Amino acid sequence: MPHTPDLLRELIATTALELGPDAPTLCDPWTVRDLLAHLVVRESRVDALPGVGLPVPALQQHTAKVQDRAAGRPFEELVDAVRGGPAPWWPTRLPVLDRAVNVAELCIHLEDMARAQPGREPTELPEGVAEQLWATLRTTGRMLYRSAPCGVVAVAPGHGRVALRRPPDGTGTVVLTGAPLELLLHAFGRERVARVGTEGEDRDVEALAAHRRSA
């Protein structure tokens, strides 16, 4: 069976070539070219990794410079670099780590390209991806909603139900219902395009809608 992250990288490469380097993404102001550069840098430049995950201006500035240089490469070269996966010596060359670390990241960035295009339908994902995304949501979701202004419960029909945030005193709980990818997009701040149903008191639903999470 083909390695799932490799299938997702192929989908990203194909989508990028179809859209072109200057097409918008949900990671505004990044274009498709910028998004590909981000994916290449995060799997080949150890020095740039701290600026990806830490809100430290000096680290972020260095990462931005490295990414800008990567984005200056010929577009087809960038596409091939994403398709080829992590550098040979990178830890996620190990399949088990690649699946654990990259399936959700690749799915989200694939939809960052696809759903930024008006009228485009969500991408059909490879078999088995939904289970991995649900497992990721069950763990990562608790961190992403940790400061939510109300309780949060996620329900994915066919996969299960999980409480991601206890309701603070004086608030209720919002139940989010959707496929694992849609719930993960919501958790990572893509609620504008996530196909997620919400159920709860109006004040709690509105408060959660205004809650800013990771981009």
Helices and strands as residue ranges (DSSP letters): H 4-19, H 32-41, G 46-48, H 49-53, H 57-71, H 75-84, G 91-93, H 95-114, H 129-144, E 151-156, E 160-165, E 173-177, H 180-187, E 197-199, H 202-210
